[in-house]
Amino acid sequence: MATKFEDLKSLRIEDEHRGDTPREPKWSKRYIVVGFAVLVVVSLITLGYRVLEGSVPEVETARATAETGAIGGTVLNATGYIVAHHKINVNSKVTGRVKWIGVEKGDKVKEGQILVKLEDDEFRAQYLQAKGAYEAAKARYEEEQHGSRPQEIQRAQHDLDQAKAQLVDDKANLDRTKPLVQQGVFSRQQLDDAVSRYETSLQKVSSLQRTFDLTKIGPRQEEIDAARGQMIQAQGSMDYAKSQLDATEIRAPVTGTILDRTAEKGELITAQFASAAEGGPQGSVVSLADLNDLQVELDISQDDFAKLSPKQNAIVYTDAYPDKKYKGYIAQISPEANRQKATVQVKVQIDKPDSYLRPDMNATVQFLSDEKPATSQQTVSGVVVPTAAVHDADGKKIVLIDYKDHAKAREVQVIATRTNGYLVSGLTGGEDVIVSGPSDLKDGDRVKLKGTK
């Protein structure tokens, strides 16, 4: 055992031999700990940044645009719609089925031009019947008015003369018969026959004399008036039937442009009632207007109404063609205000409208001051911003601008309404105004554009 212990002892590594293997320095452990701590701090900072970045609200912006105008020339700006001064819905006077239609939307027509034809067989037959009755009544009236013809008078005279001759003959026969009866040559019966023939001839002469006199005088005035009344009545029936027949041809009442076509061939057009059901009778066939007579219809706030006066001059612009302008003037001011909207309707007549203008277009009207501006130089009259960009804050109007990823509040004053927003002062134009974002967004808050990282 002692021998084995000595052998094992000889196998131990002495300290002096350990110097052959280098030992790990103490300072290396410090660097490992410091590096690990730095990594943890960086991770925490990154995580915090991402959390904070995720809480930044997203917004949508729109570019504010400057609007120019003449210095001192405008007293009010307003927006409205172009309308035809007189728009006409062309209806039918009679009920019938469309046989032919000869216009399309946008066609230019002249006054009196045939637009639509209806089936007219029944109306034509009624007219011919009424015309025949009128001709008969007219002939009767003329007969009564002109009296008897010479031939009729001569015939009446001839009949009267013949009756008188017969009366003379019967009188002579009676005179011969009387003494012969007294002498007993003829019987009493022969005398009675002679008296009867004489009296008959006497009555006939009297009747023909009256007929002859009436023939020479002609009909009475009452008969003439009655015949004239019958003729007038027949003429009225004929004229009415003719008007019904003529109404089957629907004509343009004025020179203008077809705005809409509401009927097609084969559809039933009615003069009494219309149906909204498909296939039901229609109440009109086309609508038209004179596009050389256009106006701008505006609703002016009662607060601004005092700035306007009748016949005041104005300049008209359209959103579709902003580079074109048209002269105009106030042609009509409504005699009553709109209580619900607190506005007064004003219509501006456009001088010399062209083919660029169409009814129902958006239009902006600049009402000009009666005083001439000192210069025609153009200057910024305001900045147009979307309606959603303007907010109320402590009784003021503000807009929020996206400036270097922060919301910046700017106080503005609303000058006028535009079709695409408000005309305001307080901005220079070109700003990115916030139109969509959190309801509690305020001045100084960090923001980012929607869709960006």
MOFENJO-V757295 format. One record per helix or strand of 2 or more residues. SS is the DSSP state (H for helix, E for strand). FROM is the first residue (numbers start at 1). TO is the last residue. If there is no record, write none. Layout:
SS&FROM&TO  SS&FROM&TO
//
This chain:
H&2&10  H&15&18  H&27&54  E&57&63  E&65&70  E&74&84  E&87&90  E&96&101  E&108&109  E&114&118  H&121&146  H&150&182  H&188&217  H&221&246  E&249&251  E&256&261  E&268&269  E&286&289  E&294&301  H&305&307  E&313&318  E&325&338  E&343&350  E&362&368  E&378&385  H&387&389  E&391&393  E&396&403  E&406&418  E&421&425  E&432&436  E&446&449
//
